[in-house]
Each structure stands twice: as C-alpha cells, then as structure tokens.
Amino acid sequence: MTSTSQDRILDFAATGVWWEITKSTADTGGELFEAINVVAPGFAGPPLHIHPHAEESYHVLEGTLDVCVGGEWRQLGPGDSATVPAGIAHTLKNPHLVEVRLRNVHKPALAFERFFRRMHALVADGKLTLPPKNFSSLIRIAMLFVEHENEIKSAKPPHAVMRALAFIGRLLGYKLPTWGSSAVPAGLTLSVRPTPHGGEADLCVIGGLRSRSPRILGSQFLGSHRRCQNGVGPR
C-alpha cells in the first residue's frame, strides 16, 4: 500500500486523539505498526483491553501519560517507555493539563492498521462517537472489535457482552467500512497453525494470527478507569 502524508493522518476528532502513521504495515513488511499519537488534556482513555497476539509499547516524547499495565498505574514523562506483553490487560489516560505526544508501536503489525483506519472512517463519517453515546455507535464499535479479535479484545466490559452486541448488529443489518482487506498483504509470509486449545486452524501472518472477534460496552468504552484490573482478558 502506498500512502501520501495525508493518508497517514488519523484525526479521531472529539475523542481527543490525533495520529500520524510513521511506519505502516507495508513499510515494515508486517513486523510492526507505528504511529505518533497526540493525546489531548483530559483524555479518559480506551477501555481496559488486551492484545492476544501482539505487544504494545509507548514512548513519551512530550507531556505526561498515565499508563496501566497488569493492574498497576504509572506515569511516563518525556523519554520514558512502557511495554505491554501480549495477553496483559492495559489502558492509558491523560488527566493532565497539557497534551501528550508519544510513539506507539504494535508488534507484530497483524491487522492493527486496518482496525484503526476502519475506526477512523466510522468517526469521520459521523457513524461512531467515542465513547459511544447512542445505540448505533455501541453496536458498530462492538462489531469492529469482534472482527478484529486477533488484534484486540475488551477486558472490561467482558468479551461475551461485546460478542452479543455484535450479533445484534449483524441481525439489524449494520455494516462496517471495508478499508483494505483481510487478505495477506503482498510479500508477507502465510502459514496455518492450530489454535492453542487444539481447535480449528487459524490463519497466521508473520508472527501472529489474523483476525476473528471482540467487543465493548457503552459508558465503559472510553472512560475514567479508577481501577485497572489485572488479567489476561476475556475468554
């Protein structure tokens, strides 16, 4: 995929987050997905979530970022970093008076870029508010998480709740944008391996699985997390 500089800007508008993609999936051959995140003061953060097959890292360039990893909150200042291993519940927020600028990396890239671009398309088209403030937004974000289960799962609200919401959305005929494709990008290695529990085989790209499904619930999607609960996420 070739991208102009404008194609690499993801402005999530009223959510308080602005992204510039600095290393796309194509740029790294699927090794990682990197973006500079600009986080507005007062940003309450995403829901507590996990990445089942990828690690995520934050490196703060400006400002102070509050990060919760495995149940523990810590503050990161300029030059500080934090890495979240695959399967560990985490979130972040910016309760401070100045914006935060950070480098954010998901490794391997899997379909994270497609996930974030589809979310951005929904926000830009006025079909999704974050946090969800209406029924249609709640349904669409649940469906998006479900379609990208190999990339991200909500830990709070639980996985089963989001799966139910996505099912309702499909019954009602809701559709998601189809940016890119779930097909393997040119040049990436494709293999098949069984699931850890001996179930049906999953499609694998580079070091991780492709995509399957999770979810999210209204007021808990983006909100102030007084507690960060430890755990490996929903079953």
TABELMO-V902614 format. One record per backbone hydrogen bond with DSSP energy under -0.5 kcal/mol. NH is the residue of the N-H (numbers start at 1). CO is the residue of the C=O. If there is no record, write none. Layout:
BEGIN
NH:CO
NH:CO
END
This chain:
BEGIN
8:4
8:5
9:6
10:8
10:19
11:9
12:10
12:17
15:12
16:13
18:38
19:10
20:36
21:8
22:20
22:34
23:34
28:24
29:26
30:25
31:28
33:106
34:23
35:104
36:20
37:35
37:102
38:18
39:37
39:100
40:16
40:38
42:94
42:96
43:40
43:94
47:221
48:156
49:90
50:153
52:50
53:150
54:51
55:107
56:84
57:105
58:82
59:103
60:80
61:101
62:101
65:76
66:93
67:65
67:74
68:91
69:67
69:72
70:89
72:69
74:67
76:65
79:60
80:77
82:58
84:56
85:83
87:51
88:85
89:231
90:49
91:68
93:66
94:43
100:39
101:62
102:37
103:59
104:35
104:102
105:57
106:33
107:55
109:30
110:30
112:109
115:111
116:112
117:113
118:114
119:115
120:116
121:117
122:118
123:119
124:120
125:121
126:123
127:122
128:122
138:134
139:135
140:136
141:137
142:138
143:139
144:140
145:141
146:142
147:143
148:144
148:145
149:146
151:148
152:148
153:50
155:48
156:48
161:158
162:158
163:159
164:160
165:161
166:162
167:163
168:164
169:165
170:166
171:167
172:168
173:170
174:169
188:185
191:204
193:202
195:200
198:195
202:193
204:191
205:208
206:189
208:205
210:203
220:217
221:217
221:218
222:218
223:45
226:224
229:227
END
